Amino acid sequence: MDRSWIQISNRLCKEYVDSVEAFVNLVENHLNGEEKTRCPCRNCRNMELKSLDDVERHLHRLGMSFSYQRWVLHGEEIDLSILTFLVKLMHIKVLNRWSSKSFDMLLQILKKAFPECANISSILL
Ligand SMILES: [Zn+2]
């Protein structure tokens, strides 16, 4: 999917407005239980939970974060399978001689930061 619209500085042009609308339509099916989602605007940078109306307003006013090219927090599938992710994670642990305690701490923080992916870390905990 073309993400070049993220770089458009004129956020009033049709291409930008249509692209924000397409993003909002995509995210509509991935709201949390409180009808909120992470706001990918340049100010919030996916750290804040907002209503879809607020997210749309932020995207028009502030623009989408340039670095948010893969919309994994908004329903876009990632290429990495769960198994591949776990194998890579264990590989990093072994290569760096992480203690089990530090690895568990990493999994806990991943679980808190990405609650929608909690099932991944629960496999190892
Ligand atoms: Zn925002």
Backbone and ligand atoms as CSV (ligand in chain L), in Angstrom:
chain,resi,resn,atom,element,x,y,z
A,1,MET,N,N,0.848,-1.193,0.000
A,1,MET,CA,C,0.000,0.000,0.000
A,1,MET,C,C,0.885,1.246,0.000
A,2,ASP,N,N,0.557,2.193,-0.839
A,2,ASP,CA,C,1.332,3.427,-0.959
A,2,ASP,C,C,1.154,4.286,0.298
A,3,ARG,N,N,2.254,4.643,0.927
A,3,ARG,CA,C,2.206,5.481,2.139
A,3,ARG,C,C,2.821,6.854,1.893
A,4,SER,N,N,3.030,7.223,0.630
A,4,SER,CA,C,3.676,8.497,0.331
A,4,SER,C,C,2.854,9.689,0.821
A,5,TRP,N,N,1.549,9.492,1.000
A,5,TRP,CA,C,0.697,10.591,1.463
A,5,TRP,C,C,1.112,11.088,2.850
A,6,ILE,N,N,1.784,10.235,3.611
A,6,ILE,CA,C,2.224,10.628,4.954
A,6,ILE,C,C,3.182,11.825,4.875
A,7,GLN,N,N,3.927,11.905,3.754
A,7,GLN,CA,C,4.926,12.964,3.589
A,7,GLN,C,C,4.328,14.269,3.060
A,8,ILE,N,N,3.073,14.260,2.627
A,8,ILE,CA,C,2.466,15.455,2.027
A,8,ILE,C,C,2.359,16.565,3.073
A,9,SER,N,N,2.888,17.738,2.749
A,9,SER,CA,C,2.842,18.842,3.712
A,9,SER,C,C,1.514,19.604,3.664
A,10,ASN,N,N,0.878,19.608,2.497
A,10,ASN,CA,C,-0.426,20.273,2.378
A,10,ASN,C,C,-1.525,19.291,2.787
A,11,ARG,N,N,-1.909,19.381,4.055
A,11,ARG,CA,C,-2.866,18.403,4.576
A,11,ARG,C,C,-4.312,18.744,4.206
A,12,LEU,N,N,-4.482,19.758,3.357
A,12,LEU,CA,C,-5.818,20.088,2.868
A,12,LEU,C,C,-6.058,19.525,1.471
A,13,CYS,N,N,-5.006,18.989,0.847
A,13,CYS,CA,C,-5.180,18.484,-0.523
A,13,CYS,C,C,-6.000,17.193,-0.501
A,14,LYS,N,N,-6.637,16.926,-1.637
A,14,LYS,CA,C,-7.564,15.790,-1.739
A,14,LYS,C,C,-6.873,14.463,-1.424
A,15,GLU,N,N,-5.663,14.280,-1.923
A,15,GLU,CA,C,-4.959,13.011,-1.711
A,15,GLU,C,C,-4.760,12.749,-0.214
A,16,TYR,N,N,-4.357,13.785,0.518
A,16,TYR,CA,C,-4.131,13.610,1.949
A,16,TYR,C,C,-5.449,13.330,2.677
A,17,VAL,N,N,-6.464,14.144,2.373
A,17,VAL,CA,C,-7.773,13.999,3.029
A,17,VAL,C,C,-8.359,12.605,2.759
A,18,ASP,N,N,-8.285,12.156,1.502
A,18,ASP,CA,C,-8.803,10.826,1.144
A,18,ASP,C,C,-8.019,9.722,1.847
A,19,SER,N,N,-6.715,9.919,1.984
A,19,SER,CA,C,-5.872,8.904,2.621
A,19,SER,C,C,-6.169,8.806,4.113
A,20,VAL,N,N,-6.387,9.955,4.758
A,20,VAL,CA,C,-6.752,9.929,6.184
A,20,VAL,C,C,-8.085,9.204,6.349
A,21,GLU,N,N,-9.019,9.483,5.441
A,21,GLU,CA,C,-10.324,8.825,5.515
A,21,GLU,C,C,-10.174,7.301,5.368
A,22,ALA,N,N,-9.308,6.881,4.450
A,22,ALA,CA,C,-9.073,5.437,4.248
A,22,ALA,C,C,-8.451,4.836,5.505
A,23,PHE,N,N,-7.531,5.563,6.128
A,23,PHE,CA,C,-6.905,5.074,7.363
A,23,PHE,C,C,-7.948,4.934,8.471
A,24,VAL,N,N,-8.788,5.952,8.618
A,24,VAL,CA,C,-9.838,5.934,9.650
A,24,VAL,C,C,-10.797,4.760,9.415
A,25,ASN,N,N,-11.149,4.515,8.161
A,25,ASN,CA,C,-12.027,3.387,7.841
A,25,ASN,C,C,-11.379,2.052,8.199
A,26,LEU,N,N,-10.070,1.958,7.988
A,26,LEU,CA,C,-9.332,0.743,8.337
A,26,LEU,C,C,-9.331,0.520,9.848
A,27,VAL,N,N,-9.104,1.608,10.584
A,27,VAL,CA,C,-8.950,1.522,12.036
A,27,VAL,C,C,-10.289,1.289,12.744
A,28,GLU,N,N,-11.371,1.676,12.094
A,28,GLU,CA,C,-12.699,1.557,12.689
A,28,GLU,C,C,-12.972,0.153,13.227
A,29,ASN,N,N,-12.402,-0.846,12.582
A,29,ASN,CA,C,-12.626,-2.238,12.991
A,29,ASN,C,C,-11.605,-2.737,14.001
A,30,HIS,N,N,-10.747,-1.839,14.467
A,30,HIS,CA,C,-9.703,-2.271,15.397
A,30,HIS,C,C,-9.643,-1.379,16.632
A,31,LEU,N,N,-10.790,-0.908,17.094
A,31,LEU,CA,C,-10.835,-0.080,18.298
A,31,LEU,C,C,-10.840,-0.991,19.519
A,32,ASN,N,N,-10.352,-0.472,20.642
A,32,ASN,CA,C,-10.363,-1.285,21.856
A,32,ASN,C,C,-11.755,-1.245,22.502
A,33,GLY,N,N,-11.899,-1.846,23.659
A,33,GLY,CA,C,-13.187,-1.935,24.330
A,33,GLY,C,C,-13.780,-0.584,24.689
A,34,GLU,N,N,-12.934,0.435,24.811
A,34,GLU,CA,C,-13.395,1.795,25.114
A,34,GLU,C,C,-13.577,2.617,23.840
A,35,GLU,N,N,-13.594,1.938,22.698
A,35,GLU,CA,C,-13.757,2.611,21.391
A,35,GLU,C,C,-12.614,3.588,21.114
A,36,LYS,N,N,-11.413,3.228,21.550
A,36,LYS,CA,C,-10.243,4.084,21.320
A,36,LYS,C,C,-9.167,3.305,20.594
A,37,THR,N,N,-8.213,4.047,20.058
A,37,THR,CA,C,-7.064,3.439,19.395
A,37,THR,C,C,-5.841,4.331,19.628
A,38,ARG,N,N,-4.667,3.799,19.361
A,38,ARG,CA,C,-3.455,4.612,19.510
A,38,ARG,C,C,-3.425,5.651,18.395
A,39,CYS,N,N,-3.084,6.880,18.767
A,39,CYS,CA,C,-3.055,7.962,17.785
A,39,CYS,C,C,-1.657,8.032,17.151
A,40,PRO,N,N,-1.581,7.831,15.818
A,40,PRO,CA,C,-0.277,7.831,15.153
A,40,PRO,C,C,0.178,9.209,14.670
A,41,CYS,N,N,-0.409,10.269,15.215
A,41,CYS,CA,C,-0.014,11.607,14.756
A,41,CYS,C,C,1.408,11.923,15.229
A,42,ARG,N,N,1.962,12.995,14.694
A,42,ARG,CA,C,3.354,13.359,15.005
A,42,ARG,C,C,3.535,13.767,16.460
A,43,ASN,N,N,2.473,14.138,17.111
A,43,ASN,CA,C,2.567,14.520,18.514
A,43,ASN,C,C,2.408,13.300,19.424
A,44,CYS,N,N,1.398,12.502,19.197
A,44,CYS,CA,C,1.094,11.359,20.076
A,44,CYS,C,C,2.001,10.152,19.806
A,45,ARG,N,N,2.378,9.929,18.559
A,45,ARG,CA,C,3.289,8.844,18.160
A,45,ARG,C,C,2.918,7.482,18.748
A,46,ASN,N,N,1.642,7.169,18.685
A,46,ASN,CA,C,1.114,5.886,19.158
A,46,ASN,C,C,1.261,5.665,20.660
A,47,MET,N,N,1.539,6.714,21.396
A,47,MET,CA,C,1.673,6.575,22.845
A,47,MET,C,C,0.362,6.909,23.556
A,48,GLU,N,N,-0.553,7.584,22.871
A,48,GLU,CA,C,-1.818,8.017,23.474
A,48,GLU,C,C,-2.990,7.271,22.859
A,49,LEU,N,N,-3.945,6.904,23.700
A,49,LEU,CA,C,-5.186,6.316,23.214
A,49,LEU,C,C,-6.194,7.432,23.012
A,50,LYS,N,N,-6.817,7.468,21.833
A,50,LYS,CA,C,-7.776,8.528,21.492
A,50,LYS,C,C,-8.995,7.918,20.809
A,51,SER,N,N,-10.085,8.696,20.808
A,51,SER,CA,C,-11.250,8.268,20.029
A,51,SER,C,C,-10.896,8.418,18.556
A,52,LEU,N,N,-11.645,7.752,17.707
A,52,LEU,CA,C,-11.362,7.822,16.275
A,52,LEU,C,C,-11.525,9.255,15.751
A,53,ASP,N,N,-12.506,9.990,16.301
A,53,ASP,CA,C,-12.685,11.398,15.895
A,53,ASP,C,C,-11.445,12.221,16.236
A,54,ASP,N,N,-10.899,11.998,17.444
A,54,ASP,CA,C,-9.693,12.730,17.847
A,54,ASP,C,C,-8.497,12.357,16.968
A,55,VAL,N,N,-8.373,11.058,16.660
A,55,VAL,CA,C,-7.271,10.607,15.798
A,55,VAL,C,C,-7.373,11.296,14.433
A,56,GLU,N,N,-8.578,11.307,13.873
A,56,GLU,CA,C,-8.770,11.946,12.565
A,56,GLU,C,C,-8.409,13.430,12.640
A,57,ARG,N,N,-8.839,14.081,13.694
A,57,ARG,CA,C,-8.544,15.511,13.874
A,57,ARG,C,C,-7.029,15.736,13.988
A,58,HIS,N,N,-6.355,14.887,14.767
A,58,HIS,CA,C,-4.903,15.012,14.918
A,58,HIS,C,C,-4.185,14.800,13.590
A,59,LEU,N,N,-4.652,13.816,12.806
A,59,LEU,CA,C,-3.988,13.544,11.531
A,59,LEU,C,C,-4.138,14.715,10.572
A,60,HIS,N,N,-5.288,15.395,10.639
A,60,HIS,CA,C,-5.471,16.574,9.782
A,60,HIS,C,C,-4.657,17.758,10.295
A,61,ARG,N,N,-4.635,17.924,11.594
A,61,ARG,CA,C,-3.975,19.097,12.168
A,61,ARG,C,C,-2.454,18.929,12.286
A,62,LEU,N,N,-1.999,17.733,12.721
A,62,LEU,CA,C,-0.584,17.526,13.029
A,62,LEU,C,C,0.150,16.652,12.019
A,63,GLY,N,N,-0.599,15.820,11.292
A,63,GLY,CA,C,0.027,14.911,10.338
A,63,GLY,C,C,0.390,13.584,10.984
A,64,MET,N,N,0.552,12.584,10.144
A,64,MET,CA,C,0.933,11.248,10.604
A,64,MET,C,C,2.430,11.211,10.880
A,65,SER,N,N,2.817,10.494,11.910
A,65,SER,CA,C,4.236,10.322,12.208
A,65,SER,C,C,4.939,9.720,10.988
A,66,PHE,N,N,6.034,10.348,10.545
A,66,PHE,CA,C,6.746,9.868,9.359
A,66,PHE,C,C,7.240,8.441,9.529
A,67,SER,N,N,7.573,8.069,10.743
A,67,SER,CA,C,8.176,6.749,10.954
A,67,SER,C,C,7.147,5.627,11.028
A,68,TYR,N,N,5.876,5.958,11.076
A,68,TYR,CA,C,4.853,4.918,11.200
A,68,TYR,C,C,4.405,4.445,9.823
A,69,GLN,N,N,5.230,3.597,9.231
A,69,GLN,CA,C,4.975,3.103,7.874
A,69,GLN,C,C,4.219,1.779,7.880
A,70,ARG,N,N,4.429,0.960,8.891
A,70,ARG,CA,C,3.714,-0.312,9.005
A,70,ARG,C,C,2.698,-0.131,10.113
A,71,TRP,N,N,1.444,-0.242,9.792
A,71,TRP,CA,C,0.372,0.068,10.734
A,71,TRP,C,C,0.004,-1.138,11.592
A,72,VAL,N,N,0.988,-1.677,12.249
A,72,VAL,CA,C,0.772,-2.902,13.028
A,72,VAL,C,C,-0.126,-2.683,14.243
A,73,LEU,N,N,-0.209,-1.448,14.725
A,73,LEU,CA,C,-1.074,-1.169,15.875
A,73,LEU,C,C,-2.494,-0.857,15.434
A,74,HIS,N,N,-2.726,-0.854,14.132
A,74,HIS,CA,C,-4.042,-0.512,13.602
A,74,HIS,C,C,-4.554,-1.579,12.636
A,75,GLY,N,N,-4.229,-2.825,12.949
A,75,GLY,CA,C,-4.821,-3.941,12.219
A,75,GLY,C,C,-4.022,-4.470,11.057
A,76,GLU,N,N,-2.914,-3.809,10.708
A,76,GLU,CA,C,-2.139,-4.314,9.585
A,76,GLU,C,C,-1.315,-5.507,10.059
A,77,GLU,N,N,-1.395,-6.594,9.287
A,77,GLU,CA,C,-0.666,-7.803,9.644
A,77,GLU,C,C,0.827,-7.568,9.489
A,78,ILE,N,N,1.602,-8.188,10.345
A,78,ILE,CA,C,3.045,-8.132,10.177
A,78,ILE,C,C,3.496,-9.440,9.535
A,79,ASP,N,N,4.576,-9.359,8.774
A,79,ASP,CA,C,5.060,-10.529,8.055
A,79,ASP,C,C,5.621,-11.586,8.997
A,80,LEU,N,N,6.126,-11.135,10.124
A,80,LEU,CA,C,6.763,-12.028,11.075
A,80,LEU,C,C,5.713,-12.931,11.725
A,81,SER,N,N,5.861,-14.227,11.578
A,81,SER,CA,C,4.934,-15.126,12.255
A,81,SER,C,C,5.281,-15.138,13.746
A,82,ILE,N,N,4.350,-15.571,14.550
A,82,ILE,CA,C,4.598,-15.639,15.992
A,82,ILE,C,C,5.789,-16.545,16.269
A,83,LEU,N,N,5.845,-17.660,15.561
A,83,LEU,CA,C,6.946,-18.599,15.781
A,83,LEU,C,C,8.286,-17.957,15.428
A,84,THR,N,N,8.343,-17.262,14.285
A,84,THR,CA,C,9.581,-16.594,13.879
A,84,THR,C,C,9.981,-15.536,14.900
A,85,PHE,N,N,8.983,-14.793,15.384
A,85,PHE,CA,C,9.250,-13.766,16.386
A,85,PHE,C,C,9.860,-14.383,17.647
A,86,LEU,N,N,9.263,-15.465,18.122
A,86,LEU,CA,C,9.752,-16.102,19.347
A,86,LEU,C,C,11.154,-16.676,19.161
A,87,VAL,N,N,11.396,-17.267,17.995
A,87,VAL,CA,C,12.729,-17.832,17.727
A,87,VAL,C,C,13.769,-16.714,17.703
A,88,LYS,N,N,13.441,-15.585,17.051
A,88,LYS,CA,C,14.379,-14.460,16.989
A,88,LYS,C,C,14.626,-13.876,18.383
A,89,LEU,N,N,13.570,-13.799,19.162
A,89,LEU,CA,C,13.693,-13.283,20.529
A,89,LEU,C,C,14.591,-14.186,21.375
A,90,MET,N,N,14.383,-15.480,21.280
A,90,MET,CA,C,15.208,-16.429,22.046
A,90,MET,C,C,16.657,-16.369,21.566
A,91,HIS,N,N,16.844,-16.170,20.263
A,91,HIS,CA,C,18.188,-16.066,19.703
A,91,HIS,C,C,18.918,-14.857,20.298
A,92,ILE,N,N,18.237,-13.731,20.361
A,92,ILE,CA,C,18.822,-12.519,20.951
A,92,ILE,C,C,19.171,-12.769,22.422
A,93,LYS,N,N,18.272,-13.454,23.118
A,93,LYS,CA,C,18.503,-13.753,24.545
A,93,LYS,C,C,19.787,-14.569,24.723
A,94,VAL,N,N,19.922,-15.611,23.916
A,94,VAL,CA,C,21.080,-16.499,24.038
A,94,VAL,C,C,22.361,-15.776,23.633
A,95,LEU,N,N,22.315,-15.062,22.500
A,95,LEU,CA,C,23.510,-14.359,22.010
A,95,LEU,C,C,24.049,-13.353,23.027
A,96,ASN,N,N,23.123,-12.731,23.741
A,96,ASN,CA,C,23.518,-11.683,24.681
A,96,ASN,C,C,23.560,-12.155,26.126
A,97,ARG,N,N,23.348,-13.453,26.292
A,97,ARG,CA,C,23.421,-14.063,27.624
A,97,ARG,C,C,22.524,-13.356,28.627
A,98,TRP,N,N,21.312,-13.082,28.160
A,98,TRP,CA,C,20.348,-12.460,29.072
A,98,TRP,C,C,19.945,-13.474,30.132
A,99,SER,N,N,19.758,-12.997,31.321
A,99,SER,CA,C,19.247,-13.872,32.370
A,99,SER,C,C,17.760,-14.116,32.111
A,100,SER,N,N,17.258,-15.194,32.680
A,100,SER,CA,C,15.825,-15.480,32.538
A,100,SER,C,C,15.003,-14.354,33.141
A,101,LYS,N,N,15.533,-13.776,34.242
A,101,LYS,CA,C,14.820,-12.679,34.899
A,101,LYS,C,C,14.714,-11.467,33.970
A,102,SER,N,N,15.818,-11.099,33.303
A,102,SER,CA,C,15.764,-9.933,32.412
A,102,SER,C,C,14.867,-10.216,31.206
A,103,PHE,N,N,14.880,-11.462,30.729
A,103,PHE,CA,C,14.019,-11.833,29.599
A,103,PHE,C,C,12.544,-11.748,30.003
A,104,ASP,N,N,12.235,-12.235,31.197
A,104,ASP,CA,C,10.859,-12.146,31.699
A,104,ASP,C,C,10.431,-10.682,31.839
A,105,MET,N,N,11.375,-9.838,32.293
A,105,MET,CA,C,11.071,-8.413,32.431
A,105,MET,C,C,10.768,-7.799,31.056
A,106,LEU,N,N,11.538,-8.182,30.038
A,106,LEU,CA,C,11.287,-7.693,28.677
A,106,LEU,C,C,9.893,-8.119,28.216
A,107,LEU,N,N,9.550,-9.385,28.444
A,107,LEU,CA,C,8.231,-9.877,28.022
A,107,LEU,C,C,7.109,-9.131,28.735
A,108,GLN,N,N,7.324,-8.844,30.017
A,108,GLN,CA,C,6.299,-8.118,30.780
A,108,GLN,C,C,6.077,-6.714,30.195
A,109,ILE,N,N,7.175,-6.024,29.861
A,109,ILE,CA,C,7.037,-4.670,29.322
A,109,ILE,C,C,6.433,-4.715,27.916
A,110,LEU,N,N,6.769,-5.743,27.127
A,110,LEU,CA,C,6.148,-5.895,25.801
A,110,LEU,C,C,4.648,-6.111,25.943
A,111,LYS,N,N,4.288,-6.899,26.931
A,111,LYS,CA,C,2.873,-7.201,27.171
A,111,LYS,C,C,2.100,-5.932,27.555
A,112,LYS,N,N,2.737,-5.073,28.366
A,112,LYS,CA,C,2.098,-3.818,28.770
A,112,LYS,C,C,2.028,-2.821,27.618
A,113,ALA,N,N,3.106,-2.756,26.835
A,113,ALA,CA,C,3.166,-1.789,25.739
A,113,ALA,C,C,2.261,-2.188,24.581
A,114,PHE,N,N,2.106,-3.485,24.362
A,114,PHE,CA,C,1.320,-3.976,23.230
A,114,PHE,C,C,0.315,-5.012,23.721
A,115,PRO,N,N,-0.705,-4.557,24.473
A,115,PRO,CA,C,-1.658,-5.515,25.053
A,115,PRO,C,C,-2.371,-6.358,24.001
A,116,GLU,N,N,-2.482,-5.804,22.771
A,116,GLU,CA,C,-3.133,-6.576,21.713
A,116,GLU,C,C,-2.298,-7.770,21.283
A,117,CYS,N,N,-1.029,-7.797,21.699
A,117,CYS,CA,C,-0.146,-8.908,21.364
A,117,CYS,C,C,0.171,-9.744,22.607
A,118,ALA,N,N,-0.640,-9.645,23.629
A,118,ALA,CA,C,-0.374,-10.310,24.906
A,118,ALA,C,C,-0.250,-11.811,24.742
A,119,ASN,N,N,-0.948,-12.385,23.756
A,119,ASN,CA,C,-0.872,-13.839,23.587
A,119,ASN,C,C,0.524,-14.301,23.180
A,120,ILE,N,N,1.301,-13.422,22.550
A,120,ILE,CA,C,2.654,-13.796,22.148
A,120,ILE,C,C,3.528,-14.037,23.375
A,121,SER,N,N,3.524,-13.070,24.286
A,121,SER,CA,C,4.396,-13.235,25.455
A,121,SER,C,C,3.845,-14.285,26.414
A,122,SER,N,N,2.532,-14.517,26.414
A,122,SER,CA,C,1.975,-15.513,27.336
A,122,SER,C,C,2.429,-16.922,26.958
A,123,ILE,N,N,2.843,-17.117,25.712
A,123,ILE,CA,C,3.347,-18.421,25.293
A,123,ILE,C,C,4.627,-18.758,26.048
A,124,LEU,N,N,5.422,-17.726,26.311
A,124,LEU,CA,C,6.718,-17.954,26.970
A,124,LEU,C,C,6.660,-17.818,28.470
A,125,LEU,N,N,5.637,-17.166,29.005
A,125,LEU,CA,C,5.585,-16.928,30.455
A,125,LEU,C,C,4.891,-18.058,31.175
L,1,ZN,ZN,ZN,-2.497,12.464,18.165
